[in-house]
Amino acid sequence: MMKIFNPYKALRTLAAVVILLCVLVPLSMMVTLSLNPSEENILINMGTLHAFIPETVSLQNYKEVLNDPYQPFARYLLNTLLVVFCTVGAGIFINSAAAFALAWGRGGYRKIYLMVIIAVFVIPGEALTIPLLLLVSKFGWIDSYQVQIVPFIASTFSIFLFYQFFSKLPQELIEAARIDGARLFQIYFKIGFPLSTPVIATVSILGFLDAWNSYLWPLMVTRGTEFRPLGVAMAAFFGTQQAYWGNIMAFAVLMTLPIIIVFLVFQKYFVTSVVGSSVKG
Amino acid sequence: MMQNHHNLSRPAGQKLRRNKLKTQEWLDELLLVLPASVLLLTFLILPFLMAGYLSFTDQRLIPRPIPTEFVGFQNYLTVLRDPEFWQAFKNTAYFVVLVVPFQCAISLLCALLLNSELHLRSLFRSVALLPLVTPMTVIVVIWAALYRIPDGFLNSVLHLFGFQGYVDWLGDMTFAMPAIVLLSAWATFPFQMLIFLAGLQDIPMERYEAAKIDGAGTWEMFRYITFPGLRNTNIFILIITTLQAFKLFTQVDILTHGGPLGSTNTLVRYMVQEGYSSQQVGYASAVAVVFVILVGALAVLQRVLLKNE
């Protein structure tokens, strides 16, 4: 059998390769530069193919970054992990609980509550940073972990996603549990919460990305290395040592690697969560 | 007497139990709703109200000996007369106008590619999603290297095409914002691509089959089936891309510090400058209120315009 050459398919493959290169070129440059121990060579190579194809492979830059006493990478990583896990973890329970009460509670406040939640969707968080800054400084929270965690636990977006899921649970299921004498709290904990794993995955992944990427807020509320997360540290590192590309790129790789590994492992959930959040939201 | 007591006590006891159950249920509901509500009130609603209130005062970040005063619309008048505000406004609008069509087109193109028959489709998708999981600060640093002058990668590409000299990507007022646009589109196009992809998969295959029988070509199918079929997706993408673009901050803050000559300063960065660096909380709150009104109006306008189409 003859294979028929399909020009459209060839064209599509070509387009895909071009896009692939556009995505990979910047990322591979990060890796390649991070493996080059000579700052001089990096500058010479920056405009050539050796910016993407490693000439030398050395972990010297990584050693320097990990041992730099002024830029404690491990500390930044720990700070970031702590903030991310606390924000996302507490958020899952608190937001789903509120959403469950909104879906299956009996209070007359629920309609208004939902309307308010939908209305405040439009407010960009950035617009609230200045009054929020005044507020947390009155609490005496500047330069701490809680200042990066507590204000972001409750999320109208998560509540809304959980609400949409819970409100579609069959009425009979909830009623049956009620007749068996289960209280609302028990129904939430034993039926609602365990059933909502797809939503939990969605809000965890999106919350994880958000928290890992946060920059503006931690920039304003952290002062030194003690509570600073990776994002702000990276920007500060870049600002002070503009010449040392090798070290900066090693820092960048170390910061990106954990999240890329998580992404590759959970890719399926990742895609459904992004799509699910938008289709539902 | 005894009988009477009995008759009375039974329904009373039931009522008591029912009341107790009702109280318990209320308590349960309160317990579920309270934590999130307290947090939302404190860290969302309160700051929102504070922004409104503070915008009418001369509040500073650090307390002064002189008490904070109510200044009426003074801050708003200053905002509207401030050339720096208008420059930030224009820059933000310019960024939105450039990045939204560019990013939407690229992500739609990628989604169409991924939705068609393609070699190595799953590899293509995994790689295309990488920018979405790369932290923005890292992306900014990588692009700073790409934009380097005079011999960074992008200038080398220009040389390859015979261009003499070099482009000062981040230092030239003409190129700084387009450079930020390119970086931003690269950083977030996978998000829109995924949503387009989901929209494409919702279009029933039968329509394409019917069109094929009628002899429709690739372009006709896109024009008459795919594009109309993506109507809701288009609306959604347009709204979120615009809202996202209005919040531009991280990229310009690290890469250009709003320069050269303020040509990449944005509304959010201007607000942060005034409220944080200059500590003029009252004034920054007025900027924040204007910002919220702008973004809100835009979201409403977009929705109305697109629904009538």
Contacts between the chains, C-beta under 8 A, distances in Angstrom:
chain1	res1	chain2	res2	distance
A	8	B	218	7.2
A	9	B	117	6.1
A	9	B	118	7.5
A	9	B	119	7.9
A	12	B	113	5.8
A	12	B	116	5.8
A	12	B	117	7.6
A	12	B	118	5.6
A	13	B	118	6.4
A	13	B	119	5.3
A	15	B	109	7.6
A	15	B	113	5.9
A	16	B	113	5.5
A	16	B	118	5.9
A	16	B	119	7.8
A	16	B	120	7.6
A	16	B	124	5.1
A	19	B	110	6.0
A	19	B	113	7.3
A	19	B	124	7.6
A	19	B	128	6.6
A	20	B	124	6.2
A	20	B	127	5.5
A	20	B	128	7.4
A	22	B	186	7.3
A	23	B	127	5.6
A	23	B	128	5.9
A	23	B	130	6.1
A	23	B	131	6.3
A	23	B	186	7.6
A	24	B	127	6.4
A	25	B	153	7.5
A	26	B	139	7.6
A	26	B	142	4.7
A	26	B	143	6.6
A	26	B	146	6.1
A	26	B	186	7.2
A	27	B	130	6.2
A	27	B	134	7.1
A	27	B	142	7.4
A	29	B	142	6.5
A	29	B	145	6.5
A	29	B	146	7.1
A	29	B	153	7.0
A	30	B	138	7.3
A	30	B	142	5.1
A	33	B	145	6.9
A	43	B	151	8.0
A	46	B	145	6.6
A	46	B	148	6.0
A	46	B	151	6.2
A	46	B	152	5.7
A	46	B	153	6.5
A	47	B	151	4.1
A	47	B	152	5.9
A	47	B	153	5.7
A	47	B	155	6.4
A	47	B	156	3.6
A	47	B	159	7.9
A	48	B	156	6.9
A	51	B	153	5.7
A	94	B	35	4.7
A	94	B	36	4.8
A	94	B	39	6.9
A	95	B	36	5.8
A	97	B	31	7.9
A	97	B	32	4.3
A	97	B	33	7.4
A	97	B	35	6.9
A	97	B	36	6.8
A	98	B	32	6.3
A	98	B	33	5.2
A	98	B	35	7.3
A	98	B	36	3.6
A	98	B	37	6.7
A	100	B	32	5.9
A	101	B	29	5.0
A	101	B	32	3.9
A	101	B	33	4.3
A	102	B	33	7.3
A	105	B	29	4.2
A	105	B	32	7.2
A	105	B	33	7.1
A	106	B	25	6.9
A	106	B	29	6.9
A	107	B	26	7.7
A	107	B	29	5.9
A	107	B	33	7.9
A	113	B	33	7.8
A	113	B	37	8.0
A	120	B	44	6.4
A	120	B	45	7.6
A	120	B	48	7.4
A	122	B	292	7.9
A	122	B	295	6.6
A	122	B	296	4.9
A	122	B	299	5.3
A	123	B	44	7.6
A	123	B	48	6.3
A	123	B	292	5.9
A	123	B	296	7.8
A	124	B	243	7.0
A	124	B	246	7.1
A	124	B	247	5.5
A	124	B	291	7.2
A	124	B	292	7.1
A	124	B	295	5.6
A	126	B	247	5.2
A	126	B	249	6.6
A	126	B	268	4.8
A	126	B	271	7.6
A	126	B	291	7.7
A	127	B	51	6.9
A	127	B	271	7.5
A	127	B	288	4.4
A	127	B	289	7.9
A	127	B	291	5.0
A	127	B	292	4.8
A	127	B	295	7.6
A	128	B	44	7.1
A	128	B	47	4.3
A	128	B	48	6.2
A	128	B	51	6.5
A	128	B	288	7.2
A	129	B	271	7.7
A	129	B	272	6.9
A	129	B	275	7.5
A	129	B	288	8.0
A	130	B	51	7.2
A	130	B	54	7.9
A	130	B	271	6.6
A	130	B	272	7.6
A	130	B	275	3.6
A	130	B	276	7.1
A	130	B	281	5.8
A	130	B	284	4.4
A	130	B	285	5.9
A	130	B	288	5.9
A	131	B	46	7.9
A	131	B	47	4.1
A	131	B	48	7.7
A	131	B	50	3.8
A	131	B	51	4.7
A	131	B	54	6.0
A	131	B	281	7.4
A	131	B	285	6.2
A	131	B	288	7.4
A	132	B	43	6.7
A	132	B	47	4.5
A	133	B	61	7.1
A	133	B	275	7.0
A	133	B	276	6.8
A	133	B	281	7.8
A	134	B	50	7.0
A	134	B	54	7.4
A	134	B	59	7.3
A	134	B	61	6.5
A	134	B	281	5.5
A	135	B	42	7.8
A	135	B	43	7.7
A	135	B	46	6.8
A	135	B	47	6.1
A	135	B	50	6.9
A	137	B	61	7.1
A	150	B	39	7.2
A	150	B	43	7.2
A	151	B	39	7.7
A	151	B	42	7.9
A	151	B	43	4.0
A	152	B	43	7.7
A	153	B	39	5.7
A	154	B	35	7.6
A	154	B	36	4.6
A	154	B	37	8.0
A	154	B	39	3.5
A	154	B	40	4.8
A	154	B	43	7.0
A	154	B	44	7.4
A	156	B	40	6.9
A	156	B	44	7.2
A	159	B	36	6.4
A	183	B	24	6.3
A	183	B	25	6.8
A	183	B	28	5.2
A	184	B	25	6.0
A	184	B	28	4.0
A	184	B	29	5.7
A	184	B	32	6.8
A	185	B	28	4.3
A	185	B	31	6.1
A	185	B	32	6.5
A	188	B	32	6.1
A	209	B	132	7.7
A	209	B	133	6.9
A	212	B	135	6.1
A	213	B	135	5.3
A	213	B	136	5.4
A	213	B	137	7.8
A	215	B	136	6.6
A	215	B	137	6.0
A	215	B	249	7.7
A	215	B	250	4.7
A	215	B	253	7.8
A	216	B	249	5.6
A	216	B	250	6.9
A	216	B	253	7.8
A	216	B	268	7.6
A	216	B	272	6.9
A	219	B	253	8.0
A	220	B	272	7.4
A	220	B	276	5.5
A	230	B	135	7.2
A	230	B	137	7.8
A	231	B	135	5.9
A	231	B	136	7.4
A	231	B	137	4.6
A	232	B	137	7.8
A	234	B	135	7.4
A	234	B	137	4.3
A	234	B	138	6.4
A	234	B	141	6.7
A	235	B	137	5.2
A	235	B	140	7.7
A	235	B	253	7.7
A	235	B	254	4.9
A	238	B	137	7.8
A	238	B	140	7.8
A	238	B	141	5.1
A	238	B	144	7.2
A	238	B	254	6.6
A	239	B	254	7.5
A	245	B	145	6.2
A	248	B	141	5.9
A	249	B	141	7.6
A	249	B	142	7.8
A	249	B	145	7.7
A	252	B	138	4.4
A	252	B	141	5.7
A	252	B	142	6.9
A	255	B	135	6.1
A	255	B	137	7.9
A	255	B	138	5.9
A	256	B	133	7.9
A	256	B	134	5.4
A	256	B	135	6.4
A	256	B	138	5.3
A	259	B	133	5.2
A	259	B	134	7.7
A	259	B	135	7.0
A	260	B	130	7.0
A	260	B	133	5.9
A	260	B	134	7.5
A	262	B	133	7.9
A	263	B	129	7.3
A	263	B	130	7.9
A	263	B	133	4.4
A	264	B	126	7.5
A	267	B	126	6.6
A	267	B	129	7.6
A	270	B	129	7.5
A	270	B	133	7.9
A	271	B	125	8.0
A	271	B	129	7.6
A	271	B	194	6.1
A	274	B	132	7.9
A	274	B	191	6.3
A	274	B	194	4.9
A	274	B	195	7.4
A	275	B	194	5.4
A	275	B	195	6.4
A	275	B	197	7.4
A	275	B	198	4.3
A	278	B	194	8.0
A	278	B	195	4.7
A	278	B	198	7.4
A	278	B	236	6.4
A	278	B	240	7.5
A	279	B	195	7.8
A	279	B	198	6.1
